[in-house]
Amino acid sequence: MFDRNVEWSELTAFAGNPQPGPSLGVVSGRRRQGKSFLLDSLAEATGGFYFQALEASRSESLAMLGRAVADYAGRSVPDRPGNWAEAVDLLFDLGRETPTVVVLDEFPYLARADDSLPSALQAAIGTRTPRHLTRSPRLLLCGSALSFMGGLLSGTSPLCGRAGLNLVVQSLPYRQAAAFWGIGDPRLAVLTHAVVGGTPAYRNEFVAGDTPEGFADFDAWMCRSVLNPASAIYGEAPFLLAAESELRDRSLYHSVLAAVAQGNETSGGIANYLGRPRTDAALPLTVLRNCGLIAVEDDVFRRNRPRYRVAEPLIAFHHAVVRPEQAAFDRRRTSAAWARSQDTFLSKVVGPHFEHLCREWVLDHADPATFGGMPVRAAAGTVADPEARTSHEVDVVVHGAVGQDTGVLLSVGEVTWGRLMDLPDLARLHHILGLLTARGIDTVHALPACYSGVGFTPALRAAEGRGEVVLVDLERVYGGE
């Protein structure tokens, strides 16, 4: 188990709750993050019951669950629950003598086959009788359909207010992902993370442990693994969409994801890409957001202008790079298609991804002394320049706490992936700070910051030495504060 100490601690605390009576926990997260491994390990470690559902009819699901309960209890004759109320009674009886972990994995399959299941659980959990206190199942419901799992505890759900644990298993953070892949070169780590993200299963199960041997091997690794039609990871991005039952018009959702992956961050830009009115983009964006496939972040200087990005790196990579060259990759003209895609990969995938990593660095790793305060928010923003009749994109806007004041503007920063940064970049940031000051925004504590995947000129390093700018290179992103 790699870097899942927090999740394991939460699960073992839930399982070890000594209070009599049933308790409910919900575990969710995108596919391939290791949820099933965690829960199966928990059941094995505690002597609990683990059941992984399949896509099946109501009667078949009940029959499979009955056989699994009988096997667990050591009964030769399978139990035959006729409905979910009887099945839940069987599950709760597993915790009759001692608190017992009971896992229902792939829970959405069961609930979609019979929508009475959540109500049956609610009735069993909510009943307060002497018999109720004699059974102490530690029931864990798990699923990867984020829209469904998110609604499981919502205000309209029968299980609202019933769960004592709501655990979301996230992808590995970027530094831990590099360690998991065995990558020590930060430049190679960014490139790899921009493609496969922090999903643990991709390293061993999907590319069979084949990792790039160094920066010089990256292109060859891409061709022999990620872009190889025979590799499991090649078709993973379309599968992730197909697994979301809420995405009914898949062609539309693929086009929306392609629009965002191609750099259209606003609803207007996405609608233009689709050739539809802006109102037509609202519903698919909401659905994709509920499924965890798209993330939305406010523009810090223009509150009514949210920015969208693809939340899963592999899906962003697929829609920006693979999909436009799908025929060539399918025909194994891999090297030529990958060579044609290099500019797109660097500008549409790696560049925006590196910006996101820099914002994560600010929040997760930057020392408070770096920006003169504790960062509490790092986002992008757009600053209007009325005199020049233009606007300036700011890649990393840091707000934080200085003393008792919160929400103080601590920094405005620019991110570049493939360019050596110099004094003109610092001058641009000073100009932006001047525009913000003219708008009445307090910039007294604000420091300009430059983030680069290549590095900085000696002149810019000298400005850093004078305390005029914060410089963040790849080594600092992956190992410094």
Secondary structure, DSSP 8 states (H G I E B T S, - for coil): --S-HHHHHHHHHHHT--SSS-EEEEEE-STTSSHHHHHHHHHHHHT-EEEE--S--HHHHHHHHHHHHHHHHT-SS----SSHHHHHHHHHHTTSSS-EEEEEETHHHHHHH-TTHHHHHHHHHH--SHHHHH--EEEEEEES-HHHHHHTTSTTSTTTTTEEEEEE-----HHHHHHHHT---HHHHHHHHHHHTT-THIIIIITTT---SSGGGHHHHIIIIIT-TTSGGGGHHHHHHHT-TT--SHHHHHHHHHHHHTT--SHHHHHHHHTS-HHHHHHHHHHHHHTTSEEEEEETTEEEEEEEEESSHHHHHIIIIIGGGHHHHHTT-HHHHHHHTHHHIIIIIIHHHHHHHHHHHHHHT--HHHHTSEEEEEEEEEEEETTTTEEEEEEEEEEEEETTEEEEEEEEEEEESSS-B-HHHHHHHHHHHHHHHHTT---TT-EEEEEESS-B-HHHHHHHHTTS-EEE-HHHHHH--
